[in-house]
Amino acid sequence: METSPWIGVDGGGTHSTLVAVRNDGTVLGTASCGGLNGYVTGWETALERLCEAVSALLSRCGASNYAVLSVGSAALDGRAEPDQVKALAGDRIPLEKLELCGDVYMAERGACLGRSGIAVVSGTGAMVLGVDDAGEEHIAGGWGYRLGDPGSAYGVATESLRAVFAAEEGIGEQTALREAALRFFGAANVRGLIGRIYSAECEPAGIASFAQEAISLAESGDSVAARILEEQYRVLARQTARVAEACPGTICLWGGMFAHNDFVRALFRRMVKEETPSAAFGEAALPPELGAVIHAMKTRGALSEEKIQTMLRTWRDEK
């Protein structure tokens, strides 16, 4: 007899990952889709992407429905407000089956196996979230790309572009970021970047991707690119130190900027240690999508240590 799985979702700004878990904690399979930040893509697009990915995952696992759909969204800080839940659910996800929280909260739940700790996420956006022993959340950053997210791919990319414009106008230092930007965005000259960046096809995630060019140039010795990374991650390090004061605990790093760039990871860890010498770093035990499952099971009284251990074991097998 079929048992409907629990589905956890890490709904990032650029890329999202889903996992299906049996009620005993066994990981059944994974899937992926594009960004699920409804404030960027629009809630209808986010819902369509989510439903398509859920359907594909259920099919892959041989299931026809899910018990609970638990989503960590880059659009949120913590628990969703009722109108946000309805916006994502639309008329396609039963409200009683939907759990919706911020993606960084789900990252902390997975990294620390549902216990207290701190998660620092640096992807398209950036945010720090700690959960203390009483279950209280402590948050810094996460203001979104329009208001500024220091220590994010979008923050690094936009500051790099501003440096290109300043150099072009003769009020900033010359930098190899200029040629990198022209090549990356396909513009003939610096003024031509305007049309490329403001075109309807250029989403925030596309701009954020330029951060990788800045990282490469910083590693190769470009002083402007190096300064931008220093400034961006200094802010994120200070935010992390503030959260650590209120919520001492192991700090786990997550997100594409940390996962794919040893240079950035080492830079950030050094800066946090300068701000808080006692800071302790640890590796995330489980990814945010499984953190979403842990959150849902805990919220609904279905979590046990045995299930967590099963997730740990079967997740390693799945990888």
C-alpha positions in Angstrom: 0.0 0.0 0.0 1.4 3.4 -1.1 2.5 5.8 1.7 2.6 9.4 0.5 6.0 11.0 1.1 6.9 14.2 2.8 8.4 16.7 0.3 10.9 19.3 1.3 11.9 22.2 -0.9 14.8 24.6 -0.8 13.3 27.5 -2.9 16.3 29.7 -3.7 16.4 32.8 -5.8 18.1 31.2 -8.7 17.9 27.4 -8.2 15.6 25.2 -6.1 16.0 21.6 -4.9 13.4 19.2 -3.8 13.5 15.9 -1.8 11.0 13.2 -1.1 11.2 11.4 2.2 9.2 8.4 3.5 7.5 8.8 6.9 10.3 6.7 8.5 12.9 9.2 7.3 14.1 7.3 4.2 15.2 9.6 1.4 13.5 8.5 -1.8 14.7 10.9 -4.4 15.4 14.5 -5.4 14.5 16.9 -8.1 15.3 20.5 -9.1 13.7 23.6 -10.7 14.3 27.3 -11.2 14.0 30.0 -8.5 10.9 30.2 -6.3 11.2 33.7 -4.9 7.7 34.9 -5.8 8.7 38.6 -5.3 11.1 38.2 -8.2 9.5 35.7 -10.5 5.9 36.4 -9.6 3.9 34.0 -7.5 2.2 32.4 -10.5 5.5 31.5 -12.0 6.8 30.2 -8.7 3.7 28.1 -8.2 4.0 26.6 -11.7 7.6 25.8 -11.3 7.0 24.2 -7.9 4.1 22.1 -9.1 5.9 20.8 -12.1 8.9 19.8 -10.0 6.8 18.2 -7.4 4.9 16.2 -10.0 8.2 15.0 -11.6 9.6 14.0 -8.1 6.4 12.1 -7.2 6.6 10.2 -10.5 10.2 9.4 -9.9 9.4 7.9 -6.5 6.3 6.0 -7.7 3.9 8.1 -5.6 0.7 9.8 -6.6 0.5 12.4 -3.9 2.4 13.9 -0.9 1.6 13.9 2.8 3.1 17.4 3.4 4.8 19.9 1.1 7.3 22.0 3.2 8.9 24.9 1.4 11.8 27.2 2.3 11.4 30.3 0.3 14.0 33.0 -0.5 11.2 35.5 -0.3 10.8 35.1 3.4 12.6 35.6 6.7 10.8 33.1 9.0 7.3 31.7 9.0 5.0 33.0 6.2 2.1 35.2 6.8 -1.3 33.7 5.8 -1.5 35.9 2.6 1.9 34.6 1.6 0.9 31.0 2.1 -2.2 31.6 0.0 -0.2 33.4 -2.7 2.1 30.4 -3.1 -0.6 27.7 -2.8 -3.0 29.3 -5.3 -5.7 26.8 -6.1 -3.2 23.9 -6.6 -1.7 23.2 -3.1 -4.0 22.2 -0.2 -3.4 24.7 2.6 -3.5 22.0 5.2 -0.6 20.2 3.5 1.6 23.3 3.0 4.4 24.5 5.4 6.1 27.7 4.3 9.1 29.4 5.9 12.2 31.3 4.9 14.9 29.3 3.1 17.6 30.3 5.6 15.5 29.0 8.5 15.2 25.7 6.7 18.9 25.8 6.0 19.5 26.1 9.8 17.1 23.3 10.5 19.0 21.0 8.2 22.5 22.1 9.1 21.9 21.7 12.8 19.4 18.7 12.6 16.5 20.8 14.1 18.6 22.0 17.0 20.0 25.4 17.9 22.8 26.9 15.7 23.5 29.6 13.1 23.2 29.4 9.3 24.8 31.9 7.0 23.6 31.8 3.4 25.4 33.5 0.6 23.8 32.8 -2.8 21.9 35.2 -5.0 20.9 36.9 -1.8 22.5 36.7 1.7 21.2 36.3 5.2 22.2 35.2 8.7 19.8 33.3 10.9 20.3 31.8 14.4 18.0 29.7 16.4 18.7 29.6 20.2 17.9 26.9 22.7 14.5 28.4 23.4 13.6 28.2 19.7 13.8 32.0 19.2 15.1 33.2 15.9 17.8 35.9 15.5 18.1 37.4 12.0 20.5 39.8 10.2 20.5 40.7 6.5 18.1 39.3 4.0 16.9 42.7 2.8 16.6 41.5 -0.8 18.3 42.7 -4.0 16.4 46.0 -4.3 17.5 47.2 -0.8 20.9 45.6 -0.8 22.2 42.2 0.3 25.9 42.6 1.2 27.8 39.3 0.9 25.6 38.0 -1.8 26.2 37.2 -5.5 23.9 40.1 -6.4 25.7 42.5 -4.1 29.1 41.6 -5.4 27.9 41.8 -9.0 26.2 45.2 -8.7 29.2 46.7 -6.8 31.5 45.4 -9.5 29.4 47.0 -12.2 29.4 50.3 -10.3 33.2 50.1 -10.2 33.2 49.6 -14.0 31.0 52.8 -14.4 33.2 54.8 -12.0 36.3 53.8 -14.0 34.7 54.7 -17.2 33.8 58.2 -15.9 37.4 58.7 -14.6 36.3 58.9 -11.0 37.3 55.3 -10.1 40.3 53.0 -10.4 40.8 51.2 -13.7 40.0 47.5 -13.4 39.8 44.3 -15.4 36.2 44.1 -14.4 35.4 46.4 -17.4 36.4 43.9 -20.1 34.9 41.1 -18.0 31.5 42.9 -17.9 31.5 43.7 -21.6 32.2 40.1 -22.4 29.8 38.7 -19.9 26.8 40.8 -20.9 27.7 41.0 -24.6 27.9 44.8 -24.8 30.1 46.7 -27.3 31.0 49.4 -24.8 30.3 50.4 -21.2 27.2 52.5 -22.1 25.9 49.5 -23.9 25.7 47.7 -20.6 22.6 49.7 -19.7 20.5 48.1 -22.4 21.7 44.7 -21.5 21.2 45.0 -17.8 17.7 46.6 -18.0 16.4 44.3 -20.7 13.3 42.2 -19.7 15.4 39.1 -20.2 18.0 40.0 -17.6 16.6 38.9 -14.3 18.4 39.5 -10.9 19.8 36.0 -11.0 21.4 36.8 -14.4 23.1 39.9 -12.9 24.1 37.9 -9.8 26.0 35.4 -12.0 28.5 38.2 -12.8 29.8 37.8 -9.3 31.8 34.7 -10.4 33.8 37.0 -12.8 34.6 39.3 -9.9 35.8 36.4 -7.8 38.1 35.1 -10.5 39.6 38.5 -11.0 40.1 39.0 -7.2 41.9 35.7 -7.1 44.2 36.7 -10.0 45.1 40.0 -8.3 42.7 42.7 -9.5 42.7 45.2 -6.6 39.3 46.6 -7.3 37.6 43.2 -7.4 39.5 42.2 -4.3 38.4 45.3 -2.4 34.7 44.7 -3.4 34.8 41.2 -2.0 36.5 42.5 1.2 33.8 45.1 1.7 30.9 42.9 0.9 31.9 40.0 3.1 33.0 42.3 5.9 29.4 43.4 6.3 28.1 39.8 6.3 30.8 38.9 8.8 29.7 41.7 11.2 26.1 40.6 10.8 27.1 37.0 11.7 29.0 38.3 14.7 25.9 40.1 15.9 23.7 37.0 15.6 26.4 34.9 17.3 26.3 37.3 20.3 22.6 36.7 20.8 22.7 33.0 19.8 26.1 31.3 20.5 26.4 28.2 18.4 28.0 26.4 15.6 28.1 28.5 12.4 27.3 26.6 9.2 27.8 28.1 5.7 25.4 27.5 2.8 24.7 28.8 -0.7 26.5 28.9 -4.0 29.0 31.6 -3.2 30.4 29.5 -0.3 29.9 26.1 -2.0 31.7 26.9 -5.2 34.4 29.3 -4.1 37.1 28.3 -1.7 38.5 31.8 -1.9 35.2 33.4 -0.7 34.7 30.7 2.0 38.2 31.3 3.4 37.8 35.1 3.2 34.6 35.0 5.1 35.7 32.6 7.8 38.8 34.8 8.4 36.6 37.9 8.8 34.2 36.3 11.2 37.1 35.1 13.3 38.4 38.7 13.4 35.0 39.9 14.6 34.4 37.0 17.0 37.6 35.0 17.8 35.5 32.3 19.6 33.4 31.6 16.6 33.1 27.9 15.8 32.4 26.6 12.3 30.9 23.3 11.4 29.7 21.5 8.3 26.0 21.4 7.6 24.7 17.9 8.5 21.8 18.0 6.0 20.8 20.4 3.2 18.0 22.9 3.5 15.4 20.7 1.6 15.8 18.1 4.3 15.7 20.9 6.9 12.3 21.7 5.5 11.2 18.1 6.1 12.7 18.2 9.6 10.7 21.4 10.3 7.5 20.0 9.0 7.8 16.7 11.0 8.7 18.6 14.1 5.8 21.1 13.7 3.4 18.2 13.2 4.7 16.1 16.0 6.2 13.4 13.7 9.9 13.9 14.2 12.1 11.4 16.1 15.9 10.9 16.5 15.5 7.7 14.7 14.1 9.4 11.6 16.9 12.0 11.6 19.5 9.2 11.7 17.7 7.5 8.8 17.7 10.7 6.8 21.5 11.1 7.5 22.2 7.6 6.4 20.0 7.5 3.3 20.9 11.0 2.2 24.5 9.9 2.0 23.4 6.9 -0.1 21.4 9.2 -2.4 24.4 11.5 -3.0 
